[in-house]
Amino acid sequence: RLAAFGIIEGFTELMVSDFFITSPLLQKYISAALYNISTVSECHLALVNKDGVQLLYKLAKEAEDEEVKMMCALAVCHLSCGHVNSAKIVGQGGTR
């Protein structure tokens, strides 16, 4: 769980720069990692609070690979399971 929080921090820092968006391989790795983190309920709040939904939306929008888009969509689905997160997800563009 502690490693997941470090990964979340790193990915949210990446959101500031666009270098990873152009690499299909990195898109695949990042979407898979975020999907896996989204399956851990203890990480939901941290991922939502660190604008993880915006990162998932940006990644899905820029990706051409359908698998990346699916992983991002499934991650948002996992994150939206909690009532507390639902309002934050809508505010971060999770309904686009």
C-alpha positions as CSV (number, residue, x, y, z in Angstrom):
1,R,0.0,0.0,0.0
2,L,2.8,2.4,0.8
3,A,4.4,1.7,-2.6
4,A,1.0,2.5,-4.2
5,F,1.0,6.0,-2.5
6,G,4.5,6.6,-3.9
7,I,3.3,5.7,-7.4
8,I,0.3,7.9,-7.1
9,E,2.6,10.8,-6.2
10,G,4.9,10.1,-9.1
11,F,2.0,9.9,-11.6
12,T,0.4,13.1,-10.4
13,E,3.8,14.8,-10.9
14,L,3.9,13.4,-14.5
15,M,0.5,15.0,-15.1
16,V,2.2,18.4,-15.1
17,S,4.4,17.4,-18.0
18,D,3.2,15.8,-21.3
19,F,6.2,13.7,-22.2
20,F,4.6,10.3,-21.3
21,I,1.4,11.0,-23.3
22,T,3.1,10.4,-26.6
23,S,4.7,7.1,-25.8
24,P,2.2,4.2,-26.3
25,L,4.3,1.8,-24.2
26,L,4.3,4.2,-21.2
27,Q,0.6,4.9,-21.7
28,K,0.1,1.1,-21.4
29,Y,2.3,0.8,-18.3
30,I,0.7,3.8,-16.6
31,S,-2.9,2.8,-17.3
32,A,-2.1,-0.7,-16.0
33,A,-0.5,0.6,-12.8
34,L,-3.3,3.0,-12.1
35,Y,-5.9,0.3,-12.8
36,N,-4.1,-2.1,-10.4
37,I,-3.9,0.7,-7.7
38,S,-7.6,1.4,-8.2
39,T,-8.5,-2.2,-7.1
40,V,-7.2,-1.4,-3.6
41,S,-9.9,0.4,-1.7
42,E,-7.5,1.9,0.7
43,C,-5.9,3.8,-2.2
44,H,-9.1,5.2,-3.6
45,L,-9.1,8.4,-1.6
46,A,-5.5,9.2,-2.2
47,L,-5.8,8.6,-5.9
48,V,-8.9,10.9,-6.1
49,N,-7.4,13.5,-3.9
50,K,-4.2,13.7,-6.1
51,D,-6.3,14.4,-9.2
52,G,-5.9,10.8,-10.4
53,V,-9.2,11.0,-12.3
54,Q,-7.9,13.9,-14.3
55,L,-4.8,11.9,-15.1
56,L,-6.9,8.9,-16.2
57,Y,-9.1,11.1,-18.3
58,K,-6.1,12.8,-20.0
59,L,-4.5,9.4,-20.6
60,A,-7.6,7.8,-22.1
61,K,-8.2,10.9,-24.3
62,E,-4.7,10.9,-25.7
63,A,-4.3,7.1,-26.1
64,E,-5.0,5.4,-29.4
65,D,-4.8,1.9,-27.8
66,E,-8.2,0.6,-26.8
67,E,-6.7,-1.4,-24.0
68,V,-5.3,1.8,-22.4
69,K,-8.7,3.4,-22.8
70,M,-10.4,0.4,-21.2
71,M,-8.0,0.3,-18.2
72,C,-8.6,4.0,-17.6
73,A,-12.4,3.6,-17.7
74,L,-12.2,0.6,-15.4
75,A,-10.0,2.4,-12.9
76,V,-12.5,5.3,-12.8
77,C,-15.3,2.7,-12.2
78,H,-13.4,1.3,-9.2
79,L,-12.8,4.8,-7.8
80,S,-16.4,5.8,-8.1
81,C,-17.6,3.0,-5.8
82,G,-17.3,5.1,-2.7
83,H,-19.8,7.8,-1.9
84,V,-17.2,10.2,-0.8
85,N,-15.3,9.9,-4.0
86,S,-18.2,10.2,-6.3
87,A,-18.6,14.0,-6.0
88,K,-14.9,14.5,-6.3
89,I,-14.8,12.3,-9.5
90,V,-17.5,14.3,-11.1
91,G,-15.6,17.5,-10.2
92,Q,-12.5,16.2,-11.8
93,G,-14.2,15.4,-15.1
94,G,-15.0,11.7,-14.5
95,T,-18.3,11.9,-16.4
96,R,-16.8,13.1,-19.7
